[in-house]
């Protein structure tokens, strides 16, 4: 993880449960005798997130509706820390304003960006229920109300148009795109992930149970063409806003998609770089470009 990430060390469950007692009933011991939670239990993961936000970021009222994705906070914080490195390299550190494309019901990137770095953040989404939930999370904390604005994207085909206002400037945009190509592929991926997390002595969750517990909304998980086509569309549309954004950035889940994405950027003569990230055994990355 990034050196500035607060979650570089193992979770201190004694401190977390003291801050957020609702987590305590989900804390278990692994085979080594260390405290942990069952990461295949959606309720346990939700309470861990609540505890982390309350303990480290002083956000006491946060939640998500049933069947929406519950984001892993350490990895979300990592993305923001690496974006900050880009800004620092450009000598941009004051009065930063960022845009999160696809803010989701959890509103996690704007919340972390405002709490870690004091940035002003705008979050956009095509899902009206996600917009309602994101606004609820913002309005539940006085310290977030003047730092975060949520905007509804009415046109599914547009990414920046209708969100970035005339004359408005963002130092960066960020996005965690839907990376599956279909609902079936998304379900299989979630099924595989959750079964890898389950203990050997537990029965596998059925497909129905996983969809109920970890399904996520369609626009969170998949789109036609998957992440490669989505990011290529984002790159094309970013040209029209090249004077209103410092750095455009987007997570790339599948490493094999990088070649297609870079080809599109080269075609449009954009300056770009790939930023590698690592959380434990998980390797990830995001692409950053400017004109």
C-alpha positions in Angstrom: 0.0 0.0 0.0 0.9 3.7 -0.3 3.2 4.7 2.6 0.6 7.3 3.7 -2.2 4.8 3.9 -3.4 4.4 7.5 -4.2 0.8 6.8 -0.7 -0.4 6.1 -0.8 -2.5 9.3 -3.2 -5.2 10.4 -6.5 -4.0 11.8 -6.5 -3.3 15.5 -9.8 -4.9 16.4 -9.5 -3.9 20.1 -9.5 -0.2 19.1 -12.0 -0.6 16.4 -14.5 -2.4 18.6 -14.1 0.2 21.3 -14.9 2.9 18.8 -17.7 0.9 17.2 -19.1 -1.8 19.5 -21.4 -3.2 16.8 -18.3 -4.8 15.2 -17.5 -6.9 18.3 -19.9 -9.7 17.6 -18.3 -10.3 14.2 -14.7 -10.6 15.4 -13.3 -14.1 15.3 -9.9 -15.7 15.5 -8.1 -17.2 12.5 -6.0 -20.4 12.6 -3.0 -18.4 13.8 -5.0 -17.1 16.7 -5.2 -13.5 15.4 -8.4 -11.4 15.4 -10.2 -11.0 12.1 -13.7 -11.1 10.6 -15.3 -13.5 8.1 -14.9 -11.5 4.9 -17.5 -13.6 3.2 -20.1 -12.3 5.7 -21.5 -9.1 4.2 -22.8 -7.9 7.6 -19.3 -8.3 9.1 -17.7 -6.3 6.3 -20.3 -3.5 6.6 -19.6 -3.2 10.4 -15.8 -3.2 9.7 -16.3 -0.3 7.3 -18.4 1.6 9.8 -15.7 1.1 12.4 -12.9 2.2 10.1 -14.7 5.3 9.0 -15.6 6.2 12.6 -12.2 5.4 14.1 -9.8 6.8 11.4 -11.9 9.3 9.5 -14.3 10.6 12.2 -17.4 9.8 10.2 -20.0 8.3 12.6 -23.1 8.1 10.4 -22.5 6.1 7.2 -24.4 3.3 5.5 -25.5 1.7 2.3 -28.8 0.3 1.1 -29.2 -3.5 0.8 -27.8 -5.0 -2.4 -25.3 -2.2 -3.0 -21.6 -2.7 -3.0 -19.7 -2.3 0.3 -16.2 -0.9 -0.7 -12.9 -2.0 0.9 -11.7 1.2 2.5 -7.9 0.5 2.5 -7.9 0.1 -1.3 -10.1 3.1 -1.9 -7.8 5.3 0.3 -4.8 4.0 -1.7 -6.2 5.4 -5.0 -6.6 8.8 -3.4 -3.1 8.8 -2.0 -1.6 8.1 -5.4 -3.8 10.8 -7.0 -2.3 13.2 -4.4 1.2 12.2 -5.6 0.2 13.3 -9.1 -1.0 16.7 -7.8 2.1 17.2 -5.7 4.3 16.5 -8.7 2.4 19.3 -10.5 2.8 21.6 -7.5 -1.0 21.5 -7.0 -1.8 21.2 -3.3 -4.1 24.1 -2.4 -7.9 24.3 -2.8 -8.1 21.0 -4.7 -11.4 20.0 -6.3 -12.0 16.4 -7.6 -14.8 14.6 -9.4 -15.7 11.0 -8.7 -17.5 9.4 -11.7 -19.9 6.7 -10.4 -19.9 7.8 -6.8 -22.2 5.0 -5.8 -24.5 4.7 -2.8 -21.5 4.5 -0.5 -20.0 7.9 -1.6 -16.7 6.5 -0.3 -14.2 8.4 -2.5 -15.6 11.8 -1.8 -15.8 11.1 1.9 -12.2 9.8 2.1 -10.9 12.6 -0.1 -12.5 15.3 2.0 -11.3 13.7 5.3 -7.8 12.8 4.3 -6.8 15.8 2.3 -9.5 18.4 2.8 -10.4 18.3 -0.8 -13.7 19.6 -2.3 -15.4 16.7 -4.0 -18.2 16.2 -6.5 -19.7 12.8 -7.0 -21.9 11.8 -10.0 -24.0 8.7 -10.8 -26.7 7.5 -13.2 -28.5 5.6 -10.4 -31.1 7.8 -8.6 -31.2 5.5 -5.6 -27.4 5.7 -5.3 -27.7 9.5 -5.5 -30.2 9.5 -2.6 -28.0 7.3 -0.5 -24.9 9.3 -1.2 -26.6 12.5 -0.3 -27.8 10.8 2.9 -24.2 9.9 3.8 -23.1 13.5 3.1 -25.9 15.2 5.0 -25.5 12.9 8.0 -22.1 14.6 8.9 -21.8 18.3 9.3 -18.1 18.2 8.3 -19.0 16.8 4.9 -21.8 19.1 3.9 -19.6 22.0 2.7 -17.0 19.7 1.1 -19.1 17.3 -1.0 -21.7 17.8 -3.7 -23.6 15.0 -5.4 -24.8 15.4 -9.0 -27.2 13.1 -11.0 -26.2 12.1 -14.5 -29.5 12.1 -16.5 -27.9 10.8 -19.7 -26.4 7.3 -19.4 -24.3 7.9 -22.6 -22.6 10.9 -21.1 -19.7 10.8 -18.6 -18.6 14.4 -18.2 -21.2 16.3 -20.1 -24.1 17.4 -17.8 -21.8 17.0 -14.8 -18.9 19.4 -15.4 -20.5 22.9 -15.6 -19.3 25.6 -18.0 -16.3 27.4 -16.6 -15.8 24.8 -13.8 -12.4 23.3 -13.1 -11.4 20.0 -11.5 -7.8 19.2 -10.6 -8.7 15.5 -11.2 -11.4 13.1 -12.0 -11.5 9.5 -10.8 -13.5 6.4 -11.6 -14.0 2.8 -10.5 -15.7 1.5 -13.6 -18.0 -1.5 -14.0 -15.5 -4.1 -15.3 -17.6 -7.1 -16.3 -19.1 -7.4 -19.7 -22.4 -9.0 -18.6 -24.5 -9.8 -15.6 -23.7 -13.5 -15.9 -19.9 -12.7 -15.8 -20.4 -10.4 -12.8 -22.3 -13.1 -10.9 -19.6 -15.7 -11.7 -16.9 -13.4 -10.5 -18.6 -12.6 -7.3 -19.3 -16.3 -6.7 -15.7 -17.2 -7.2 -14.5 -14.4 -4.9 -16.8 -15.2 -2.1 -16.1 -19.0 -2.3 -12.4 -18.3 -2.1 -13.1 -16.4 1.2 -15.2 -19.0 2.8 -13.8 -21.4 5.3 -13.3 -25.1 4.4 -15.7 -26.2 7.1 -18.5 -24.0 5.8 -21.0 -25.0 3.1 -20.7 -23.0 -0.1 -23.2 -20.2 -0.5 -25.6 -20.8 -3.3 -25.7 -18.5 -6.3 -29.0 -17.0 -5.0 -27.5 -16.3 -1.6 -24.5 -14.6 -3.1 -26.7 -12.4 -5.3 -28.8 -11.5 -2.3 -25.8 -10.7 -0.1 -23.2 -9.4 -2.5 -25.0 -8.8 -5.7 -24.4 -5.1 -6.2 -26.4 -3.1 -8.7 -26.0 -3.7 -12.5 -24.3 -0.4 -13.2 -21.8 -1.0 -10.4 -20.7 -4.4 -11.8 -21.1 -4.6 -15.6 -21.7 -2.7 -18.8 -21.7 -3.6 -22.5 -18.1 -4.2 -23.5 -16.8 -4.2 -20.0 -14.2 -1.8 -18.5 -12.1 -1.6 -21.7 -15.0 -0.1 -23.8 -16.1 2.1 -20.9 -12.7 3.6 -20.4 -12.2 4.1 -24.1 -15.5 6.0 -24.2 -14.4 8.0 -21.2 -11.1 8.9 -23.0 -12.9 10.1 -26.1 -15.3 12.2 -24.1 -12.5 13.7 -22.0 -11.2 15.6 -25.0 -14.1 18.0 -24.8 -13.2 18.8 -21.2 -9.4 18.9 -21.5 -9.2 22.6 -20.4 -11.4 21.9 -17.4 -9.6 19.0 -15.9 -6.0 18.6 -14.7 -5.7 14.8 -14.6 -8.3 12.3 -15.8 -7.8 9.0 -14.0 -9.6 5.6 -14.0 -9.0 2.3 -12.3 -8.1 -0.6 -14.7 -9.0 -3.9 -13.1 -7.8 -6.1 -15.9 -4.1 -5.6 -16.8 -4.7 -7.1 -20.3 -6.9 -4.1 -21.1 -4.1 -1.6 -20.7 -2.8 -2.0 -24.3 -6.1 -1.1 -25.8 -6.5 1.9 -23.5 -3.0 3.2 -24.2 -3.6 2.9 -27.9 -6.6 5.1 -27.6 -4.7 7.7 -25.5 -1.8 7.7 -28.0 -4.3 8.2 -30.9 -5.6 11.3 -29.2 -2.1 12.5 -28.3 -2.7 12.5 -24.6 0.1 12.4 -22.0 -0.4 9.4 -19.8 1.0 7.1 -17.2 0.0 3.9 -15.4 0.2 4.0 -11.6 0.6 0.5 -10.0 -1.0 -0.2 -6.6 -0.8 -3.2 -4.3 -3.0 -4.2 -1.4 -1.7 -7.4 0.1 -1.7 -10.0 -2.6 -3.9 -8.0 -4.8 -2.3 -6.0 -7.6 -4.2 -3.1 -9.2 -3.5 0.0 -11.1 -5.0 3.1 -12.6 -4.4 5.0 -15.8 -3.9 8.8 -15.6 -4.0 11.2 -18.6 -4.0 14.8 -19.5 -3.9 16.9 -22.7 
